Amino acid sequence: IGCFCIGTNQVDLQGARERGIAVFNAPFSNTRSVAELVLGEILLLLRGIPQRNALAHRGGWLKSANGSFEARGKTLGIIGYGHIGTQLGIMAENIGMNVEFYDIEDKLTLGNATQVHNLTQLLQRADVISLHVPETPQTKNLIGMAELEVMKQGAILINASRGTVVDIDALAESLRENKLSGAAIDVFPVEPKSNDEEFVSPLREFDNVILTPHIGGSTQEAQENIGIEVAGKLAKYSDNGSTITAVNFPEVSLPELANRSRLLHVHHNRPGVLTQINQAFAQHGINIAAQYLQTDEAIGYVVIDVDTDQSEVALKELSAVEGTIRARILH
């Protein structure tokens, strides 16, 4: 299964794994697009452009420097220092921002960024907070009222990661109390299912909030890159059984051998399966030219190259192994 996006919550990953189906996504292809969107929103919000723009559309005129700031010298706090977070950090440094980040793992810092090992400390120090974390039980409502209260007075919050990460009602209350000077939200807990459905959110009342319809990665360049990335992974899996970067499957990649047949075997992860395979092949005189097994907590995935004239017998023996989920000849 190929997901032409980053998120995979539209697929039952466990159900697919239990049936021996690998799932691939595109975690890299829209990185630049998301980072550019966030950087643009930082500049707009620091200058107070959204509310001035909204007022001008209503016939108003607010020519004032009050609440309008340069990005240079401000501190950007990045929560989640992955592909997007790192690129955003580099781009922000290029316009003079100080970059600090929080991640649950120790990360190699790029540029002059500094890792902060306490989320509360980052929230207290940053002028702008940008979220770049996956959707997990641990990140649900990662930013709620308690976290908003410890942020700097007049800080900015940006979420272009997952819709469940921010408590929207708490954010709305914080904006009503003028705790934050603005926000930019691209993802929401509940989103319209089509462009014809009304978007409903308590954040619609605020001129100082940029609301975008989940378009962080929606650029022509990103869509082309996503198509190439996911299609390439599916082609590699189809051609040689590679599951590198699969989101629900053990990662296996075995170099091709000339004049050999390749078999794929997915099985429940239990002791002795590989021994059964090797013993069965030995009993029938099947020569294993190459073999690579990887497992996770639920399944094992083994790629086996055998002499070409032995592939049908090998498949029959693989299918008979106890615990087999799926077995097939690739070529």
Secondary structure, DSSP 8 states (H G I E B T S, - for coil): -B-SSS--TTS-HHHHHHTT---B--SSTTHHHHHHHHHHHHHHHHHTHHHHHHHHHTT------TT---STT-EEEEE--SHHHHHHHHHHHHTT-EEEEE-SS-----TT-EE-S-HHHHHHH-SEEEE-----TTTTTSB-HHHHHHS-TTEEEEE-S-TTSB-HHHHHHHHHTT-EEEEEE---SS--SSTTS----GGGG-TTEEE--S-TT-SHHHHHHHHHHHHHHHHHHHHH---TT-SSS--------TTEEEEEEEEE--TTHHHHHHHHHHHTT--EEEEEEEE-SSEEEEEEEEEGGGHHHHHHHHHHSTTEEEEEE--
